[in-house]
Amino acid sequence: MRVTEPMKLSIDTPALVLDRQKLRDNIQTMQAYAEQMGVAVRPHIKTHKCTHIARLQREHGAIGISAAKVSEAEALVKAGMDGILITSPVVTEHKIARLLSLLQRAPDLLVVVDCVANACQLNDACRQANLTLTCLVDIDPGVHRTGVSYAEAQGLARTIHNHTHLNLAGLQCYAGNLQHIATFEARQEASTKAMTQTASVRRQLLESGLPCPILTGTGTGTFDIDSAIDGITEIQPGSYTVMDQEYANIEGCDQQPFNRFHHAMTQLVTVISANHDTHVTVDAGLKALYIDPTQPRIISHPGLSYDWGGFGDEHGKVTATPGVPLPGVGEVLELIVPHCDPTINLFDRFYVVEGNQVVDIWPIDLRGCSQ
């Protein structure tokens, strides 16, 4: 989209603007591709943090929603969602108590486990509550964040299967470190290696008589790589809904730009000071744009560049290439954010637009769900 006068008049800045048609197109594109490849979509809520968008994803065919935190899952269940997978281990007594309370309302809830001790914790808690919890073994693809090694996965799976109040449903392997590898060839090589090893673990589990209906993982940067690997049953991309500059900078297949999805979300900022020949100041600093090595890209005014510029929490610095005039006080600029997930988490709402009109306001209602 490009910022227009009616839009400027109805939105104060800094603000996140969401193009509804582009959002729908992105959701439909991912769903259609997954169906073509024979895999399910369980998209990740951590990007958009918005139950309105989660509902759209379900309406277009997603089998459920992935969430990183118990608090996100709680909000999703409250909003009437089912098929929720919690993609990080739940280990503390307080969170396990919340998990079991959630399980009573959402019996199809899934959670990942990456150690024997946690499996025992969960089983003991479920036995006391007379509940059964469905679990996936979390495999570490080399990030060293969560997950067991490929070699340890089968032993943990058997431990889960042997517990009285846990159901083993399969495996998760998410290689977040691979999503932004610049070239498609290098990204494909790395992700294929990681996910092929995981698919091999799934085959071993099935051959040994253990249940493994699910092998889930992948992200926006590798969805079209991992979906082609035999044994992957579902994918959990997140950023494809709105996109950002980090993804714009990587290469897609056939050495083409990674442009299968639209930039459905942009940010509006306003020039609030223009007292210098070298730059102007806008009303979006660290509290509105998550700082990242990738710079935001201004799309409304050619030849302008945004930088945080050491201007602090509330302000940003905009410069111009030689020969390009700087914008004046009160001008609204539109930009692509560097990293969508943490930037969205700084805002309370999306201004939803069609054409040049604001048609709705959607709360970013999972913002702050960090526990």
SERO-4910 file (N, C-alpha, C, O; in steps of 0.05 Angstrom, whole numbers):
BEGIN
 pado doro    nc1    nc2    nc3   cac1   cac2   cac3    cc1    cc2    cc3    oc1    oc2    oc3
  Met    A     17    -24      0      0      0      0     18     25      0     41     23      6
  Arg    A      6     48     -7     20     73     -4      2     91     13    -22     92     10
  Val    A     15    106     31      0    123     49    -14    144     32     -2    157     15
  Thr    A    -40    148     38    -56    168     23    -70    187     42    -70    182     66
  Glu    A    -80    208     32    -91    229     49   -114    219     68   -112    225     91
  Pro    A   -134    205     58   -154    195     76   -143    178     98   -152    179    121
  Met    A   -123    161     91   -111    144    111    -96    161    132    -99    156    156
  Lys    A    -81    181    123    -66    197    141    -84    212    161    -77    215    185
  Leu    A   -107    220    152   -125    235    169   -138    218    191   -146    228    211
  Ser    A   -139    192    186   -154    175    205   -136    159    223   -145    145    241
  Ile    A   -110    160    219    -91    144    235    -70    162    247    -56    177    233
  Asp    A    -68    162    274    -46    176    287    -21    158    288    -24    134    286
  Thr    A      2    170    291     27    155    288     43    157    314     39    175    330
  Pro    A     62    138    317     68    115    300     46     94    302     33     91    322
  Ala    A     42     79    280     20     60    278     27     38    259     42     41    240
  Leu    A     15     14    265     18     -9    247     -8    -11    230    -30    -11    240
  Val    A     -4    -12    204    -26    -13    185    -26    -41    171     -5    -50    163
  Leu    A    -49    -53    169    -51    -80    158    -70    -79    135    -94    -71    137
  Asp    A    -60    -87    111    -77    -89     87    -92   -115     88    -80   -136     85
  Arg    A   -118   -114     91   -134   -138     95   -133   -157     71   -131   -181     75
  Gln    A   -134   -146     47   -133   -164     23   -106   -177     20   -105   -201     14
  Lys    A    -85   -163     25    -58   -175     24    -54   -196     45    -42   -217     40
  Leu    A    -65   -191     69    -64   -211     90    -79   -236     82    -68   -258     85
  Arg    A   -103   -233     71   -118   -257     62   -103   -272     40   -102   -296     40
  Asp    A    -92   -257     22    -77   -269      0    -54   -286     11    -49   -308      2
  Asn    A    -39   -275     31    -17   -290     42    -26   -316     55    -14   -337     52
  Ile    A    -48   -314     71    -58   -337     84    -67   -358     64    -61   -382     67
  Gln    A    -81   -350     43    -90   -368     23    -67   -380      7    -68   -404      0
  Thr    A    -46   -365      1    -23   -375    -13     -9   -397      2     -2   -417     -9
  Met    A     -5   -392     28      9   -413     44     -9   -438     46      1   -460     44
  Gln    A    -34   -434     51    -52   -457     54    -53   -473     28    -52   -498     29
  Ala    A    -56   -460      6    -57   -474    -20    -31   -489    -26    -32   -512    -36
  Tyr    A     -9   -477    -19     17   -491    -24     19   -516     -6     27   -537    -16
  Ala    A     11   -513     19     13   -536     37     -5   -559     28      3   -582     28
  Glu    A    -29   -552     19    -48   -572     10    -37   -586    -15    -40   -610    -19
  Gln    A    -24   -570    -33    -12   -582    -57     10   -602    -49     13   -622    -63
  Met    A     25   -596    -28     47   -613    -20     38   -635     -1     55   -652      7
  Gly    A     13   -635      8      3   -656     25     11   -653     54     13   -673     68
  Val    A     15   -629     63     21   -624     91      0   -605    103    -13   -590     88
  Ala    A     -4   -606    129    -22   -588    143     -8   -563    152     17   -562    154
  Val    A    -23   -542    158    -12   -517    168    -22   -513    197    -47   -513    202
  Arg    A     -4   -510    216    -10   -502    243      6   -477    248     27   -478    262
  Pro    A     -3   -454    238     14   -429    238     20   -419    266      5   -425    285
  His    A     42   -405    268     51   -395    295     41   -367    301     43   -349    284
  Ile    A     29   -365    325     17   -340    334     38   -319    342     32   -295    345
  Lys    A     63   -328    346     83   -310    358     89   -286    340     99   -266    350
  Thr    A     83   -288    315     88   -265    297     67   -243    301     74   -221    309
  His    A     41   -250    296     21   -228    295      7   -224    321     -5   -202    325
  Lys    A      7   -243    340     -4   -239    367    -33   -229    366    -41   -214    383
  Cys    A    -49   -238    347    -75   -227    342    -95   -250    337    -92   -264    317
  Thr    A   -116   -252    354   -135   -274    350   -152   -270    325   -163   -289    314
  His    A   -156   -244    316   -170   -240    291   -156   -254    268   -168   -266    251
  Ile    A   -129   -251    267   -114   -264    246   -114   -294    249   -116   -309    230
  Ala    A   -112   -304    274   -113   -333    279   -139   -344    268   -140   -366    257
  Arg    A   -161   -330    273   -187   -340    263   -187   -342    232   -197   -361    220
  Leu    A   -176   -322    219   -174   -322    190   -158   -347    181   -165   -360    161
  Gln    A   -136   -353    195   -120   -376    188   -135   -402    191   -133   -419    173
  Arg    A   -151   -404    212   -167   -428    216   -189   -429    194   -195   -451    183
  Glu    A   -202   -407    188   -223   -406    168   -213   -415    141   -228   -426    125
  His    A   -187   -410    135   -176   -417    109   -162   -444    109   -149   -452     90
  Gly    A   -165   -460    131   -157   -488    130   -135   -496    149   -128   -520    150
  Ala    A   -125   -478    166   -104   -487    185   -117   -506    205   -139   -503    213
  Ile    A   -101   -527    213   -112   -548    231   -111   -540    260   -123   -553    277
  Gly    A    -97   -518    266    -95   -508    293    -76   -484    293    -71   -472    272
  Ile    A    -67   -477    317    -49   -455    320    -25   -463    338    -29   -477    358
  Ser    A     -1   -454    331     22   -458    348     27   -433    365     23   -411    356
  Ala    A     35   -438    390     40   -416    408     65   -422    424     70   -445    431
  Ala    A     81   -402    430    106   -406    445    102   -407    475    118   -420    489
  Lys    A     81   -395    485     77   -391    513     50   -402    523     31   -402    508
  Val    A     49   -410    548     24   -418    560      4   -395    560    -20   -400    554
  Ser    A     13   -371    565     -5   -348    565    -18   -343    538    -41   -335    536
  Glu    A     -3   -348    516    -14   -345    489    -35   -367    485    -57   -361    474
  Ala    A    -29   -391    493    -49   -413    491    -74   -407    507    -96   -413    497
  Glu    A    -71   -396    530    -95   -389    546   -113   -369    532   -137   -372    532
  Ala    A   -100   -349    520   -115   -328    505   -129   -340    481   -152   -333    474
  Leu    A   -116   -359    468   -127   -372    444   -151   -389    451   -172   -388    438
  Val    A   -149   -404    473   -172   -420    482   -195   -403    491   -218   -409    485
  Lys    A   -189   -381    504   -210   -362    513   -225   -351    488   -249   -346    489
  Ala    A   -210   -349    466   -222   -338    441   -236   -360    425   -246   -354    403
  Gly    A   -236   -384    435   -251   -406    422   -234   -423    403   -245   -438    387
  Met    A   -208   -420    405   -190   -435    387   -186   -464    397   -186   -468    422
  Asp    A   -181   -482    379   -172   -509    387   -148   -517    370   -138   -501    354
  Gly    A   -139   -542    374   -115   -551    359    -90   -536    366    -74   -531    348
  Ile    A    -86   -528    391    -64   -511    399    -40   -528    407    -42   -546    423
  Leu    A    -17   -521    395      9   -533    402     26   -513    416     32   -491    405
  Ile    A     35   -519    441     54   -502    455     82   -511    448     89   -534    454
  Thr    A     97   -494    435    122   -503    421    147   -500    439    169   -505    429
  Ser    A    144   -492    464    166   -491    482    160   -508    507    136   -510    514
  Pro    A    180   -520    520    174   -537    543    161   -521    566    167   -497    569
  Val    A    143   -534    581    130   -523    604    140   -537    629    135   -561    632
  Val    A    155   -523    646    170   -538    666    164   -530    695    168   -546    713
  Thr    A    156   -505    700    153   -497    728    126   -506    739    107   -511    724
  Glu    A    124   -509    766    100   -519    778     76   -500    772     54   -509    766
  His    A     82   -474    772     60   -455    767     50   -458    739     26   -458    734
  Lys    A     68   -460    719     59   -462    691     46   -489    686     28   -490    670
  Ile    A     56   -510    699     43   -536    695     15   -535    706     -3   -547    694
  Ala    A     10   -522    728    -17   -519    739    -35   -505    719    -58   -512    715
  Arg    A    -24   -483    707    -40   -469    687    -44   -486    662    -66   -485    650
  Leu    A    -24   -502    655    -27   -520    632    -50   -540    636    -65   -545    618
  Leu    A    -51   -551    660    -72   -571    666   -100   -558    666   -119   -570    658
  Ser    A   -101   -534    677   -126   -519    676   -135   -515    647   -159   -517    640
  Leu    A   -116   -508    630   -121   -504    602   -130   -530    589   -148   -531    572
  Leu    A   -117   -552    596   -123   -578    585   -152   -587    591   -164   -600    574
  Gln    A   -162   -579    613   -190   -585    620   -210   -572    601   -231   -583    595
  Arg    A   -202   -549    591   -219   -534    572   -213   -541    543   -230   -538    525
  Ala    A   -188   -551    538   -179   -557    510   -165   -584    510   -141   -584    510
  Pro    A   -180   -605    510   -168   -632    513   -150   -640    490   -135   -659    492
  Asp    A   -152   -626    467   -134   -633    445   -108   -617    445    -93   -617    425
  Leu    A   -103   -603    467    -78   -587    470    -54   -605    467    -54   -628    477
  Leu    A    -33   -595    454     -7   -609    452     15   -592    464     13   -568    464
  Val    A     35   -606    474     58   -591    485     84   -607    479     83   -632    477
  Val    A    106   -593    475    131   -607    470    146   -613    496    142   -599    516
  Val    A    162   -634    495    178   -642    518    206   -647    508    210   -659    486
  Asp    A    227   -639    523    254   -644    513    272   -656    534    297   -656    531
  Cys    A    260   -667    556    277   -682    575    260   -702    591    235   -698    594
  Val    A    272   -722    601    258   -743    617    246   -731    642    223   -738    649
  Ala    A    261   -713    655    251   -702    680    225   -687    676    206   -689    692
  Asn    A    223   -672    654    198   -657    649    175   -676    642    152   -671    649
  Ala    A    181   -698    628    160   -718    622    149   -729    648    125   -733    651
  Cys    A    167   -735    667    158   -745    693    141   -724    708    121   -731    720
  Gln    A    150   -699    708    135   -677    720    106   -676    709     87   -676    724
  Leu    A    104   -676    683     78   -673    670     61   -697    676     37   -695    680
  Asn    A     73   -721    675     57   -745    680     46   -746    709     23   -752    713
  Asp    A     63   -738    728     55   -738    756     32   -718    760     12   -724    774
  Ala    A     35   -694    748     14   -674    751    -12   -683    738    -34   -679    749
  Cys    A    -10   -695    715    -34   -705    701    -48   -728    716    -72   -730    717
  Arg    A    -31   -745    729    -43   -767    744    -59   -757    768    -81   -766    773
  Gln    A    -47   -737    781    -61   -725    804    -87   -711    796   -107   -710    811
  Ala    A    -88   -700    772   -111   -686    762   -130   -704    746   -151   -696    737
  Asn    A   -122   -730    742   -137   -749    726   -141   -738    698   -164   -739    687
  Leu    A   -120   -729    686   -120   -719    659    -99   -733    642    -80   -745    653
  Thr    A   -101   -732    616    -81   -742    597    -72   -720    578    -89   -706    567
  Leu    A    -46   -717    575    -35   -696    560    -20   -707    535     -5   -727    537
  Thr    A    -25   -696    512    -12   -704    487     14   -689    484     15   -665    486
  Cys    A     36   -704    478     63   -692    478     77   -698    451     72   -719    439
  Leu    A     95   -680    444    113   -684    422    142   -682    433    147   -666    450
  Val    A    159   -698    422    188   -696    429    199   -673    413    197   -672    389
  Asp    A    212   -654    427    224   -631    415    253   -638    408    269   -646    425
  Ile    A    260   -636    382    287   -643    372    303   -618    367    292   -599    354
  Asp    A    328   -617    375    346   -594    371    359   -598    344    375   -617    340
  Pro    A    354   -580    324    367   -583    298    395   -570    297    406   -568    276
  Gly    A    405   -562    320    431   -549    321    430   -520    331    451   -507    332
  Val    A    407   -511    339    404   -484    350    415   -483    378    426   -463    387
  His    A    412   -506    393    420   -509    421    403   -490    439    413   -479    458
  Arg    A    378   -488    432    359   -471    447    342   -490    464    344   -490    488
  Thr    A    325   -506    452    310   -527    465    312   -552    448    321   -551    425
  Gly    A    304   -575    459    304   -599    444    327   -618    451    348   -610    461
  Val    A    321   -644    446    342   -665    450    355   -670    423    346   -661    402
  Ser    A    378   -684    424    392   -691    399    376   -711    384    358   -724    395
  Tyr    A    383   -714    358    370   -735    342    373   -763    355    355   -779    355
  Ala    A    397   -767    366    403   -794    377    387   -799    402    381   -822    408
  Glu    A    380   -778    417    366   -782    443    336   -782    439    321   -789    458
  Ala    A    326   -775    416    297   -771    412    281   -796    416    260   -796    428
  Gln    A    291   -819    406    276   -843    408    273   -852    437    252   -862    445
  Gly    A    294   -849    453    293   -857    481    272   -840    496    257   -850    512
  Leu    A    272   -814    491    253   -796    504    224   -803    494    205   -802    510
  Ala    A    221   -809    469    195   -816    459    184   -841    473    161   -842    480
  Arg    A    201   -861    477    193   -885    491    185   -879    520    166   -890    530
  Thr    A    201   -862    533    194   -854    560    166   -842    562    150   -849    579
  Ile    A    161   -823    543    134   -810    543    113   -831    538     92   -831    551
  His    A    117   -849    519     98   -869    512     91   -888    535     69   -897    538
  Asn    A    112   -893    551    108   -912    574     94   -899    598     86   -913    616
  His    A     93   -873    598     79   -859    620     48   -864    618     37   -866    596
  Thr    A     36   -865    641      7   -872    642    -11   -849    633    -33   -854    624
  His    A     -2   -824    637    -20   -802    632     -9   -783    611    -18   -760    609
  Leu    A      9   -793    594     19   -778    571     14   -794    546     17   -819    546
  Asn    A      6   -781    525      3   -793    499     25   -783    480     28   -758    477
  Leu    A     40   -800    468     61   -793    449     47   -788    422     34   -806    412
  Ala    A     51   -765    410     39   -759    384     59   -753    362     51   -751    339
  Gly    A     85   -751    370    104   -746    348    127   -729    356    137   -729    378
  Leu    A    136   -713    336    161   -697    338    157   -669    329    140   -663    312
  Gln    A    173   -651    341    175   -624    332    205   -618    326    222   -625    343
  Cys    A    210   -605    304    238   -595    299    236   -569    284    227   -568    261
  Tyr    A    243   -547    298    242   -521    286    269   -508    285    281   -503    306
  Ala    A    279   -504    261    306   -492    257    304   -462    252    307   -453    230
  Gly    A    299   -448    274    296   -419    271    321   -405    261    320   -383    249
  Asn    A    344   -417    266    369   -405    257    374   -406    227    392   -394    217
  Leu    A    357   -421    213    361   -424    184    342   -407    167    346   -405    143
  Gln    A    323   -394    180    301   -381    164    311   -357    147    299   -351    127
  His    A    333   -344    156    342   -320    142    369   -324    128    382   -304    122
  Ile    A    377   -349    123    401   -353    107    396   -340     80    376   -344     67
  Ala    A    416   -324     71    411   -306     49    405   -320     22    386   -312      9
  Thr    A    420   -340     15    415   -353    -11    397   -377     -8    398   -392     13
  Phe    A    381   -382    -27    362   -405    -26    378   -431    -26    370   -450    -11
  Glu    A    399   -433    -41    414   -458    -43    426   -466    -15    424   -489     -7
  Ala    A    438   -446     -1    449   -452     25    427   -458     45    431   -476     62
  Arg    A    405   -444     44    383   -449     62    371   -476     57    364   -491     76
  Gln    A    368   -483     32    357   -509     25    375   -532     35    365   -552     46
  Glu    A    401   -529     31    419   -550     39    418   -554     70    417   -576     79
  Ala    A    418   -532     85    418   -533    114    392   -544    125    392   -562    142
  Ser    A    369   -535    114    343   -543    125    337   -572    116    326   -587    132
  Thr    A    344   -579     92    340   -607     83    355   -626    101    345   -648    108
  Lys    A    380   -619    108    396   -637    125    382   -640    152    379   -662    162
  Ala    A    374   -618    164    361   -618    191    335   -634    191    331   -651    208
  Met    A    318   -628    172    291   -641    172    292   -669    162    275   -685    169
  Thr    A    311   -676    144    313   -704    135    322   -722    159    313   -744    161
  Gln    A    340   -711    176    347   -726    199    324   -730    218    320   -751    230
  Thr    A    307   -710    220    283   -712    237    264   -733    226    252   -749    240
  Ala    A    260   -732    199    242   -751    186    253   -780    190    237   -798    192
  Ser    A    279   -783    191    291   -809    197    284   -819    225    279   -842    229
  Val    A    284   -800    244    276   -807    271    247   -816    271    241   -836    285
  Arg    A    230   -803    257    202   -811    255    199   -839    244    184   -855    255
  Arg    A    214   -845    224    213   -872    212    222   -893    233    210   -915    235
  Gln    A    242   -887    248    252   -905    269    231   -910    290    227   -932    299
  Leu    A    217   -888    298    196   -891    318    174   -909    307    165   -927    322
  Leu    A    165   -905    283    144   -921    271    152   -950    268    136   -968    273
  Glu    A    177   -955    260    187   -982    256    189   -997    283    187  -1021    284
  Ser    A    193   -981    304    195   -994    331    168   -997    344    166  -1007    367
  Gly    A    147   -989    331    120   -992    342    110   -969    358     89   -971    371
  Leu    A    125   -947    359    116   -923    374     99   -906    356    104   -903    332
  Pro    A     78   -893    367     61   -875    351     76   -850    344     90   -838    361
  Cys    A     73   -841    319     86   -816    311     70   -804    288     81   -801    266
  Pro    A     45   -796    292     29   -785    270     37   -757    262     31   -748    240
  Ile    A     52   -743    280     59   -715    274     89   -711    272    104   -721    289
  Leu    A     97   -697    251    124   -686    250    120   -657    241    114   -652    218
  Thr    A    124   -639    260    118   -610    255    143   -593    258    162   -601    271
  Gly    A    143   -571    244    166   -552    246    164   -532    223    142   -526    214
  Thr    A    186   -522    214    190   -504    192    180   -475    198    165   -471    217
  Gly    A    190   -457    182    182   -429    185    178   -416    157    179   -431    137
  Thr    A    174   -390    157    169   -377    131    192   -379    112    188   -381     88
  Gly    A    217   -380    122    240   -381    104    245   -409     92    260   -411     73
  Thr    A    233   -430    104    239   -457     94    214   -473     88    215   -497     84
  Phe    A    190   -460     87    165   -475     83    165   -490     57    155   -513     56
  Asp    A    177   -478     36    176   -491     10    199   -511      6    201   -525    -14
  Ile    A    217   -513     26    238   -533     26    229   -557     43    230   -580     33
  Asp    A    220   -552     67    213   -573     85    188   -588     77    185   -612     82
  Ser    A    169   -574     64    144   -587     55    149   -610     36    132   -628     33
  Ala    A    171   -609     22    177   -630      2    191   -654     14    196   -674      0
  Ile    A    197   -654     40    212   -676     52    192   -697     62    173   -691     76
  Asp    A    196   -721     53    178   -743     60    179   -748     91    200   -751    102
  Gly    A    155   -748    103    153   -752    132    144   -727    147    134   -729    169
  Ile    A    148   -703    135    138   -678    148    107   -678    145     97   -681    122
  Thr    A     93   -676    167     64   -677    165     51   -649    168     28   -645    159
  Glu    A     65   -630    180     53   -604    183     75   -583    186     98   -589    193
  Ile    A     68   -558    180     87   -536    182     75   -514    200     50   -512    203
  Gln    A     92   -497    212     83   -477    231     96   -450    225    108   -438    243
  Pro    A     93   -439    200    105   -413    194     89   -391    208     66   -394    216
  Gly    A    102   -368    212     89   -345    225     90   -319    209     69   -306    205
  Ser    A    114   -311    201    118   -285    189    104   -281    162    100   -258    154
  Tyr    A     98   -303    149     86   -301    122     60   -284    122     53   -273    101
  Thr    A     47   -282    144     22   -267    145     26   -238    139     11   -226    124
  Val    A     47   -226    150     52   -197    148     77   -190    134     79   -169    120
  Met    A     98   -206    137    125   -202    125    140   -178    136    128   -161    150
  Asp    A    166   -177    130    183   -156    140    208   -153    122    210   -167    102
  Gln    A    226   -135    129    249   -129    112    269   -152    113    283   -157     94
  Glu    A    272   -165    136    290   -188    138    284   -209    117    302   -220    104
  Tyr    A    258   -215    114    251   -235     94    253   -223     65    258   -238     46
  Ala    A    249   -197     62    252   -185     36    281   -187     26    286   -186      2
  Asn    A    300   -190     45    328   -190     38    339   -217     30    361   -219     21
  Ile    A    323   -239     34    333   -265     27    324   -273     -1    306   -261    -12
  Glu    A    338   -293    -11    332   -303    -38    311   -325    -38    313   -343    -21
  Gly    A    292   -324    -56    273   -346    -59    284   -367    -78    307   -366    -85
  Cys    A    267   -385    -85    276   -407   -103    282   -396   -131    272   -374   -138
  Asp    A    297   -410   -147    305   -403   -174    320   -376   -174    319   -361   -194
  Gln    A    333   -370   -153    349   -345   -150    333   -320   -155    343   -299   -164
  Gln    A    307   -322   -149    289   -299   -151    285   -287   -123    291   -300   -103
  Pro    A    276   -262   -122    270   -250    -95    250   -266    -80    232   -279    -92
  Phe    A    251   -265    -54    232   -279    -37    207   -262    -35    203   -248    -16
  Asn    A    190   -265    -55    167   -247    -58    141   -262    -61    122   -251    -73
  Arg    A    140   -287    -52    115   -303    -55     92   -290    -38     69   -294    -44
  Phe    A    100   -276    -16     80   -264      1     82   -234      1    104   -223     -3
  His    A     60   -221      4     59   -191      4     69   -180     31     68   -194     51
  His    A     78   -156     29     83   -140     54     56   -129     63     49   -106     56
  Ala    A     41   -145     78     14   -137     85     14   -116    108     -6   -102    112
  Met    A     36   -114    123     38    -96    145     59    -74    140     81    -81    131
  Thr    A     52    -50    144     71    -28    144     68    -11    169     49    -14    184
  Gln    A     87      7    173     86     25    196     85     54    185    100     61    167
  Leu    A     68     70    197     66     98    191     80    114    213     76    109    237
  Val    A     97    133    205    111    151    224    108    180    213    103    184    189
  Thr    A    111    199    231    107    227    223    133    243    229    145    239    250
  Val    A    140    261    211    162    280    215    153    300    236    133    314    232
  Ile    A    168    302    258    160    321    279    180    344    283    175    363    297
  Ser    A    203    342    270    223    363    271    240    363    246    248    342    237
  Ala    A    246    387    235    262    389    210    280    414    212    280    431    194
  Asn    A    295    416    233    312    439    237    340    437    227    357    454    231
  His    A    346    414    213    373    410    203    373    403    174    354    391    164
  Asp    A    395    410    160    397    404    131    403    375    126    399    365    104
  Thr    A    413    361    147    423    334    143    402    312    148    404    290    138
  His    A    381    319    163    362    298    170    337    311    181    336    335    188
  Val    A    316    295    184    292    302    199    287    281    220    298    259    219
  Thr    A    271    288    240    265    270    262    236    261    260    217    277    255
  Val    A    232    235    263    205    223    263    197    213    291    214    211    308
  Asp    A    172    207    294    161    200    321    162    170    327    146    160    342
  Ala    A    182    156    316    184    127    321    213    120    326    230    121    309
  Gly    A    219    113    351    245    105    359    245     76    369    231     59    357
  Leu    A    260     70    389    263     43    399    237     31    410    234      7    409
  Lys    A    219     48    419    193     38    429    173     31    407    152     20    412
  Ala    A    180     38    382    162     33    360    174     15    339    159      3    323
  Leu    A    200     13    338    214     -3    318    236    -19    332    256     -8    341
  Tyr    A    232    -46    333    252    -63    345    278    -60    330    279    -63    306
  Ile    A    299    -53    345    325    -48    332    338    -74    323    337    -94    337
  Asp    A    349    -73    299    358    -97    286    380    -89    266    380    -66    257
  Pro    A    399   -107    260    419   -100    240    407    -92    213    418    -76    198
  Thr    A    383   -104    207    368    -97    183    354    -70    187    342    -66    208
  Gln    A    357    -52    168    344    -26    171    315    -27    160    309    -43    142
  Pro    A    297    -11    171    271     -8    159    274      3    130    294     16    124
  Arg    A    254     -1    114    255      9     86    231     28     82    208     19     84
  Ile    A    236     53     77    215     73     72    205     69     43    221     70     24
  Ile    A    179     64     40    168     58     14    150     80      3    142     80    -20
  Ser    A    144    100     20    126    122     10    141    145     -3    130    159    -19
  His    A    167    147      4    183    170     -6    210    159    -16    227    152      0
  Pro    A    214    156    -42    239    146    -53    263    163    -44    262    187    -43
  Gly    A    285    149    -39    310    163    -33    314    170     -3    333    183      4
  Leu    A    295    162     14    297    167     42    306    142     57    300    119     49
  Ser    A    321    145     79    330    123     95    324    129    125    328    151    134
  Tyr    A    314    108    139    309    111    168    333     98    183    344     78    175
  Asp    A    340    111    205    359    100    224    350    108    252    339    130    256
  Trp    A    355     91    272    349     99    299    367    122    307    358    140    322
  Gly    A    391    123    297    408    146    298    417    154    326    426    177    330
  Gly    A    413    137    346    420    144    373    400    165    384    406    178    404
  Phe    A    377    167    372    357    187    380    340    178    403    324    194    413
  Gly    A    343    153    412    330    145    436    304    130    432    298    120    410
  Asp    A    288    128    453    265    111    454    242    122    436    227    106    424
  Glu    A    239    148    434    215    159    421    220    170    393    200    176    379
  His    A    245    172    384    250    186    359    268    171    341    285    155    349
  Gly    A    265    175    315    282    163    294    292    185    276    282    207    275
  Lys    A    313    177    261    328    196    244    323    188    215    328    165    207
  Val    A    315    207    198    311    201    169    329    219    153    329    244    157
  Thr    A    344    207    135    363    222    118    354    217     89    338    200     83
  Ala    A    366    233     71    360    231     42    385    228     26    406    239     33
  Thr    A    383    213      4    406    211    -14    409    239    -28    390    254    -30
  Pro    A    433    245    -38    438    271    -50    418    277    -73    413    260    -90
  Gly    A    408    301    -72    388    309    -93    359    304    -86    341    313    -99
  Val    A    355    288    -64    327    282    -56    320    301    -33    335    302    -13
  Pro    A    298    315    -35    290    334    -13    281    318     11    268    298     10
  Leu    A    288    329     34    278    318     59    248    325     63    240    346     54
  Pro    A    233    307     75    204    314     80    202    336    101    220    340    117
  Gly    A    179    349    101    174    371    120    159    362    144    149    339    146
  Val    A    158    380    164    143    374    188    114    367    182    101    381    167
  Gly    A    105    345    194     77    337    190     74    316    168     53    303    167
  Glu    A     94    312    152     92    291    131     92    264    143    108    258    162
  Val    A     75    246    133     74    218    142     89    200    123     86    202     99
  Leu    A    106    184    134    122    165    119    112    137    124    103    131    146
  Glu    A    115    119    104    106     92    107    131     74    103    146     78     84
  Leu    A    134     54    120    158     38    118    152      8    124    133      1    137
  Ile    A    170     -9    114    170    -37    121    188    -41    145    211    -32    145
  Val    A    178    -54    166    194    -57    190    215    -79    186    212    -96    170
  Pro    A    237    -77    202    259    -97    199    251   -125    207    255   -144    192
  His    A    239   -127    231    232   -154    242    204   -152    253    199   -138    273
  Cys    A    185   -166    241    157   -161    247    150   -170    276    135   -156    289
  Asp    A    159   -194    285    150   -205    310    154   -186    334    134   -178    347
  Pro    A    179   -177    339    182   -160    363    171   -132    359    165   -118    379
  Thr    A    169   -122    334    157    -96    329    128    -96    335    117    -78    348
  Ile    A    114   -117    326     85   -120    331     80   -120    361     60   -109    371
  Asn    A     98   -133    376     94   -136    405     97   -109    420     92   -107    444
  Leu    A    104    -88    405    106    -61    417     80    -45    415     78    -23    426
  Phe    A     61    -56    400     36    -41    393     11    -55    405     11    -79    410
  Asp    A    -10    -39    408    -35    -49    419    -55    -57    397    -73    -73    403
  Arg    A    -52    -47    373    -72    -51    352    -61    -50    324    -40    -37    319
  Phe    A    -76    -63    306    -71    -59    277    -94    -41    267   -117    -45    274
  Tyr    A    -87    -22    249   -107     -8    234   -110    -23    208    -92    -24    192
  Val    A   -134    -34    204   -139    -52    181   -150    -34    158   -170    -20    162
  Val    A   -138    -36    135   -146    -19    113   -154    -36     88   -144    -58     84
  Glu    A   -171    -24     72   -177    -34     46   -176    -10     27   -190     10     31
  Gly    A   -158    -12      7   -154     12     -9   -141     34      8   -121     29     22
  Asn    A   -154     57      8   -143     79     25   -161     86     48   -160    108     59
  Gln    A   -178     66     57   -196     71     79   -191     51    102   -186     28     98
  Val    A   -192     62    126   -191     45    150   -218     32    153   -238     46    156
  Val    A   -219      5    153   -244     -9    155   -248    -23    182   -270    -32    188
  Asp    A   -227    -25    198   -229    -39    224   -204    -33    240   -184    -24    230
  Ile    A   -206    -39    265   -183    -38    284   -183    -64    299   -202    -71    312
  Trp    A   -161    -79    297   -158   -105    310   -139   -103    333   -116    -94    329
  Pro    A   -147   -110    357   -128   -110    379   -107   -131    376   -112   -153    367
  Ile    A    -83   -124    383    -61   -143    384    -63   -155    412    -47   -149    430
  Asp    A    -83   -173    415    -92   -181    442    -74   -201    456    -79   -206    479
  Leu    A    -55   -212    442    -36   -230    455    -10   -216    462      9   -228    472
  Arg    A     -9   -189    457     14   -174    464     18   -176    494     -1   -175    510
  Gly    A     43   -180    503     49   -182    531     45   -210    542     51   -215    566
  Cys    A     35   -228    526     32   -256    535     60   -269    534     67   -282    514
  Ser    A     76   -265    555    104   -274    554    110   -296    574    133   -305    577
  Gln    A     89   -305    589     94   -325    610     84   -353    602     87   -372    617
***
